[in-house]
Amino acid sequence: MALPAATPWAVLFLLALGVMIAFVDRTSISSALADAPFVQHFGMTSVDRGLVNSAFFWSYGLIQIPAGWIVDRYGVKTPYTTCFVLWCAATALTGFISTLFALVLMRVIVGAAEAVVMPASYRWIRNNFKEGQNGTAVGIFAMGNKFGPAIGAPIAAWLITAYDWRVMFILTGAVGLVWLLPWMFLVKSDLPRREDMAEIRRKASSVTFASILASPLIWGTMIVNFCYGYFTFFCMTWMPAYLVEQRGLSLERSGLFTFFSFAGIAIVAVIAGWIADRLIARGGDPVFVRKAFVIAGFVGACTVLLGAHADSLNAALFWNVFSLSFLGLATANNLALCRLTLIPKPAIGLATGVQQVATSLAGGVAAGLSGWLLHVSGSYDLPMLVIFVFLIIGAAATWILLRPQWAPKVALEIGE
């Protein structure tokens, strides 16, 4: 007898778990790069560490637009399943390699496979939730990509300390495959029937790629997402090394405080998304409400500079956790605004893919530029000053550029 299909909220929970696993697999490398035996094994300099950290993001960004195009036409489940198996396998295989080239190659494969996650997830959320639910739904989903590094960092650090980096990669890659069981059996396939493909392609093509690129709103969302991503990806890729090398924590304690930071942003994201939904349900303008939360999140996150210049360890740790947690005000509301509220429904996957190019570029730049700045300055103060600059730019871009009248135009009249 066939199992009953999961409810929308249950599938959302699976999507949150899926993105959590993706972030565990993409951020476990940061704990490895703070491990001296791992660095020595591959003979890496700080610039090499930046290269390894950034390799994921270059392929991740390159495949975002094709991934968005695919899910707009072929549904979520089949593309997601295929790519999930690929990135888990590449993560596990990292435990068996011995050259820097192979390490970079595995990160490139993981990045390319994980590119489907965001376009597919937002495509599914847009199809199954209403505007008054988007903040809460996106907040729950965003908990996955925040708890991924939150639990990934301490788990990776513990596995490296208790065993070694090889065991860490093998286990984190293999264990994730357990997620496939409920996903395969409980989630209904949305692969279109052959006879429906023409209509689906017509709807997906009603907002052209040229229209998306011509939209000032899209470029505004790319700037905002780059600025948001720069800070979060710095924390994913360099925070463990910062806490170990500049603040003198052990690798295990650095993982613990990385957990607090990302748990904080995850919890604040859900609360802020829920509050925004309630304000919208009471008659608030969705664009104004969500923009206010996004700007507040960017401004509050600027307190990262207080941590960088704190004299005491406790103050530095407090401001590190506080600044990233405060950015949670922006998390769900920015995603709901930029990928759902302001975007025509037929182009959710493609528009998300375009925006994810900026997000992945932020990851690559944050990882690589921070490594170079650390190399030339010998301190993490300069990399954190750059974070502050991008946070200010993100707040300004949100206020000025995220306007509904600048959204991509629908070329054809279609039904919702």
C-alpha positions in Angstrom: 0.0 0.0 0.0 1.3 3.4 -0.9 2.3 5.8 1.9 0.2 9.0 2.2 1.7 12.2 0.8 3.2 14.5 3.3 1.5 17.8 4.2 3.1 21.1 3.0 4.5 21.8 6.4 6.0 18.3 6.6 7.7 18.8 3.2 8.9 22.2 4.4 10.5 20.4 7.3 12.2 18.0 5.0 13.4 20.9 2.8 14.8 22.5 6.0 16.6 19.3 6.9 17.9 18.9 3.3 19.4 22.4 3.3 20.8 21.8 6.8 22.7 18.7 5.5 23.9 20.8 2.5 25.3 23.4 4.8 26.9 20.8 7.1 28.7 19.3 4.0 29.7 22.8 2.7 31.0 24.2 6.0 32.7 21.1 7.5 35.7 22.2 5.5 36.1 25.3 7.7 36.8 23.2 10.7 39.3 21.1 8.8 41.1 24.2 7.6 41.5 25.2 11.3 43.1 21.8 12.0 46.9 22.0 11.7 47.4 18.3 10.6 44.9 18.8 7.8 46.6 22.0 6.6 50.1 20.4 6.9 48.9 17.3 5.0 48.1 19.4 1.9 50.9 21.9 2.5 48.5 24.9 2.4 49.3 28.6 2.9 46.6 31.1 4.0 46.0 31.9 0.3 45.6 28.1 -0.4 43.1 27.9 2.4 41.2 30.8 0.9 41.2 28.9 -2.5 39.9 25.7 -0.9 37.2 27.7 0.9 36.1 29.5 -2.2 36.2 26.6 -4.7 32.8 25.5 -3.6 31.2 28.9 -4.3 32.5 29.3 -7.8 30.9 26.1 -9.1 27.9 26.8 -6.9 27.4 30.1 -8.5 28.0 28.9 -12.1 25.2 26.3 -11.9 22.6 28.4 -10.1 20.9 29.8 -13.2 20.7 26.4 -15.0 19.4 24.8 -11.8 16.7 27.5 -11.6 15.7 27.0 -15.2 15.5 23.2 -14.6 13.2 23.3 -11.6 10.8 25.8 -13.2 10.3 23.2 -16.0 10.9 19.8 -14.4 9.7 20.2 -10.8 11.6 19.9 -7.6 11.8 16.3 -6.5 13.8 14.6 -9.3 16.5 17.3 -9.8 16.9 17.6 -6.0 17.2 13.9 -5.4 19.9 13.4 -8.1 22.0 16.3 -6.9 21.6 15.3 -3.2 23.2 11.9 -3.9 26.0 13.5 -5.8 27.1 16.1 -3.2 26.9 13.5 -0.3 29.1 11.2 -2.3 31.6 13.9 -3.1 31.8 14.9 0.6 32.4 11.3 1.7 35.1 10.8 -1.0 37.0 13.8 0.3 38.1 11.5 3.2 40.1 9.4 0.7 42.1 12.1 -1.2 45.7 13.1 -0.7 46.4 16.1 -3.1 45.4 19.7 -3.0 44.1 19.5 -6.6 41.7 16.6 -5.6 40.6 18.5 -2.6 39.7 21.6 -4.7 37.9 19.3 -7.2 35.7 17.7 -4.6 34.7 21.1 -3.3 33.8 22.1 -6.9 31.6 19.0 -7.3 29.9 19.6 -3.9 29.2 23.2 -5.0 27.8 22.3 -8.4 25.5 19.7 -6.9 24.2 21.9 -4.1 23.3 24.6 -6.6 19.8 23.1 -7.0 18.9 23.5 -3.3 17.8 27.1 -3.2 15.9 27.4 -6.5 14.1 24.1 -5.9 13.2 25.0 -2.3 11.8 28.5 -3.1 10.0 27.1 -6.1 8.2 24.6 -3.8 7.5 27.2 -1.1 6.0 29.6 -3.6 3.7 26.9 -5.0 2.4 25.8 -1.6 2.2 28.8 0.8 0.4 32.1 0.7 1.9 35.6 1.2 0.8 35.7 4.8 2.7 32.5 5.5 5.8 33.2 3.5 7.8 34.8 6.4 7.2 31.9 8.7 7.7 29.3 6.0 11.0 30.9 4.8 12.0 31.4 8.5 11.6 27.7 9.2 13.4 26.8 5.9 16.2 29.2 6.8 16.7 27.5 10.1 18.1 24.6 8.1 20.8 26.7 6.4 21.7 28.3 9.8 21.6 25.2 11.9 23.7 23.5 9.3 26.9 25.4 10.1 25.7 25.7 13.8 25.8 21.9 14.3 28.2 21.2 11.5 31.1 23.2 13.0 31.1 21.5 16.5 30.4 18.0 15.0 33.2 18.4 12.5 35.5 19.7 15.2 34.6 16.8 17.5 35.1 14.2 14.8 38.5 15.7 13.8 39.6 15.8 17.5 38.3 12.4 18.4 39.4 10.7 15.2 40.8 12.7 12.2 39.7 14.8 9.2 39.2 11.7 7.0 36.6 10.1 9.3 34.9 13.5 9.6 34.3 13.8 5.8 33.3 10.2 5.3 30.8 10.2 8.1 29.2 13.7 7.3 28.8 12.6 3.7 27.4 9.2 4.3 25.0 10.0 7.2 23.2 12.6 5.1 22.0 9.9 2.8 19.5 8.8 5.5 17.4 11.9 4.6 16.6 10.3 1.2 14.3 7.7 2.8 11.4 10.0 3.9 12.0 12.3 0.9 11.6 9.5 -1.6 8.6 7.8 0.0 6.6 10.7 1.4 7.0 13.6 -1.1 4.9 13.4 -4.2 6.7 13.6 -7.5 6.1 16.9 -9.3 7.8 15.8 -12.5 5.4 17.1 -15.2 3.6 14.7 -17.5 4.6 14.7 -21.1 1.3 16.2 -22.2 1.6 19.0 -19.7 5.1 20.1 -20.7 4.1 22.6 -23.4 1.9 24.5 -21.0 4.6 24.5 -18.2 7.2 25.7 -20.6 4.9 28.5 -21.8 4.3 29.6 -18.2 8.0 29.4 -17.3 8.9 31.4 -20.4 6.4 34.2 -19.6 9.1 36.0 -17.7 12.1 35.9 -19.9 15.7 35.8 -18.8 16.3 39.1 -20.6 13.4 40.6 -18.6 15.0 39.4 -15.4 18.4 40.8 -16.2 16.8 44.1 -17.3 15.0 44.5 -13.9 16.6 47.1 -11.5 14.8 45.1 -8.7 16.8 42.0 -9.6 20.1 43.8 -9.5 19.0 45.3 -6.2 18.3 41.9 -4.8 21.6 40.7 -6.0 23.4 43.5 -4.2 21.4 42.9 -1.0 22.0 39.1 -1.1 25.7 39.6 -1.8 26.1 41.9 1.2 24.1 39.5 3.5 26.0 36.5 2.2 29.4 38.1 2.7 29.0 38.2 6.4 27.4 34.8 6.9 29.9 33.1 4.6 32.8 34.7 6.4 31.4 33.2 9.6 31.0 29.8 7.9 34.5 29.7 6.3 36.8 31.7 8.6 35.1 32.0 12.0 36.6 28.8 13.4 40.1 29.8 12.3 39.6 33.4 13.7 38.5 32.0 17.1 41.5 29.6 17.2 44.2 31.8 15.8 43.3 35.3 17.0 41.3 34.6 20.2 43.1 31.5 21.3 40.2 29.1 21.6 40.6 25.4 21.1 39.1 23.9 18.0 36.3 22.3 20.0 35.4 25.6 21.8 35.5 27.5 18.5 32.9 25.0 17.2 30.8 25.7 20.2 30.7 29.4 19.7 30.1 29.0 16.0 27.1 27.0 17.0 25.8 29.8 19.3 26.2 32.3 16.4 24.3 30.3 13.8 21.7 29.0 16.3 21.1 32.7 17.2 20.5 33.8 13.7 18.3 30.8 13.0 16.0 31.5 16.0 15.8 35.2 15.4 15.0 34.5 11.7 11.9 32.5 12.5 10.7 34.9 15.1 11.2 37.9 12.8 9.5 36.2 9.9 6.5 35.2 12.1 6.2 38.8 13.5 6.3 40.2 9.9 3.6 37.8 8.8 1.4 38.9 11.7 1.9 42.6 10.8 1.1 41.9 7.2 -2.0 39.9 8.2 -3.2 42.9 10.1 -3.0 45.1 7.0 0.6 46.1 6.9 2.2 46.5 3.5 4.3 43.4 2.8 7.1 45.3 1.0 7.4 48.0 3.7 7.2 45.6 6.6 9.8 43.2 5.3 12.2 46.0 4.1 12.1 47.5 7.7 13.2 44.2 9.2 15.9 43.7 6.6 17.4 47.2 7.2 17.3 46.7 10.9 19.1 43.4 10.6 21.9 44.9 8.5 22.4 47.9 10.9 22.4 45.7 14.0 24.9 43.3 12.5 27.4 46.2 12.2 28.2 45.4 15.9 30.6 42.8 14.5 33.2 45.6 14.6 32.8 45.8 18.4 33.8 42.2 18.6 36.8 42.7 16.3 38.2 45.5 18.5 37.2 44.2 21.9 40.1 43.8 24.4 38.6 41.0 26.4 37.8 37.5 25.1 34.3 37.5 26.6 33.4 40.8 25.0 34.7 39.6 21.6 32.7 36.4 21.8 29.6 38.2 22.9 29.7 40.7 20.0 30.5 37.9 17.5 27.4 35.9 18.6 25.2 39.1 18.9 26.0 40.6 15.5 25.3 37.4 13.5 22.2 36.7 15.6 20.9 40.3 15.0 21.2 39.7 11.2 18.4 37.2 11.7 16.0 40.1 11.6 16.9 40.3 7.9 17.1 36.6 7.1 13.6 35.3 6.5 12.2 38.7 5.5 14.9 39.3 2.9 14.4 35.9 1.4 10.6 36.2 1.4 10.8 39.7 -0.1 13.5 39.1 -2.8 12.5 35.6 -3.9 8.7 35.4 -3.4 6.9 38.7 -2.7 8.5 40.8 -5.5 9.0 38.0 -8.1 6.4 36.8 -10.6 5.4 33.3 -9.8 6.4 31.6 -13.1 10.0 32.8 -12.7 10.7 31.9 -9.0 13.3 29.2 -9.8 15.1 31.2 -12.4 15.0 34.5 -10.4 16.3 32.7 -7.4 19.1 31.1 -9.4 20.1 34.6 -10.6 20.1 35.9 -7.1 22.0 32.9 -5.9 24.8 33.8 -8.3 25.3 36.9 -6.2 25.1 34.9 -3.0 27.6 32.3 -4.1 29.9 35.1 -5.4 29.7 36.5 -1.9 30.9 33.2 -0.5 33.8 33.0 -3.0 34.8 36.6 -2.4 34.4 36.4 1.4 36.5 33.2 1.6 39.2 34.3 -0.9 39.4 38.0 0.0 39.5 37.3 3.7 42.3 34.9 3.2 44.3 37.4 1.2 43.6 40.3 3.7 44.7 38.0 6.5 47.9 37.2 4.6 48.9 40.8 3.9 47.8 42.3 7.3 48.5 39.4 9.6 45.2 40.2 11.5 41.5 39.6 11.2 40.7 43.3 11.9 40.8 44.2 8.2 38.6 41.3 7.0 36.0 42.4 9.6 36.2 46.0 8.5 35.2 44.9 5.0 32.2 43.0 6.5 31.1 46.3 8.1 31.3 48.1 4.7 29.1 45.5 3.0 26.5 45.6 5.7 26.1 49.3 5.3 25.8 48.9 1.5 23.2 46.2 2.0 21.0 48.4 4.2 21.2 51.2 1.7 20.4 49.0 -1.3 17.4 47.5 0.5 15.9 51.0 1.0 16.7 52.4 -2.4 16.4 49.5 -4.9 13.8 47.0 -3.7 10.8 48.6 -5.3 7.8 46.6 -6.7 7.6 48.8 -9.8 11.0 47.6 -10.9 10.2 43.9 -10.8 10.6 41.7 -14.0 7.7 42.0 -16.4 5.4 39.1 -17.3 5.4 38.8 -21.1 2.3 36.7 -21.4 -1.1 36.7 -19.6 -1.2 33.4 -17.7 -3.3 32.0 -14.8 -1.8 31.4 -11.4 
